[in-house]
Amino acid sequence: MLSRGRAARPSGRCPVRPGSGDRGSVALWVVIFTFAVMVLATFVVDGGQLMNARERAADMAEQAARATANDIDITALRSGQVAISPGACAPGGPAATLVTAYARGTGVNAFVPASYHNQPGCWTGTVTTPAGPQHFATVTVEITTKPVIPIGIFGSYQVPATQTAYLECGITQGVAC
């Protein structure tokens, strides 16, 4: 029954307040959004660590290759030939010593591998160029990095870098030896 000026109410039911059906939906949205942001932030941090490790490995490999190329064979030099020392890539040679010292000083887990993609981790050689023989040293350095949240296949990963340095004679000529 309707009376004038008053709305009829169904009997036995409480009045419905506006917005009461959305109770807690904002809290659920905040939880889901926070989880997604945390996952993305973890990937950003791990990606930054990966790029930093790649740069650091390249820098260490470059410096180790230079140190190896600068290890000149004194006996050959005294006989008039310029060559890189045969022990330059030995375990106690300049490449391994430099990488070990740098890793110890910075707290990074880095090393010169015994082999990398069917090549030694450190090797020297000579190529013939129009200017004459060109001596070189190539060094690979691997850095082991652990992600922020080590789950599943992301327990740890190794970041390699390979660099080559050439031996040059003279101060300003920059010609092959």
Secondary structure, 3 states (H helix, E strand, C coil): CCECCECCCCCCCCCCCCCHHHCCHHHHHHHHHHHHHHHHHHHHHHHHHHHHHHHHHHHHHHHHHHHHHCCECHHHHHCCCCCECHHHHCCCCHHHHHHHHHHHHHCCEEECCCEECCEECEEEEEEEECCEEEEEEEEEEEEEECCCCCCCCCCCEEEEEEEEEECEECCCCCEEC
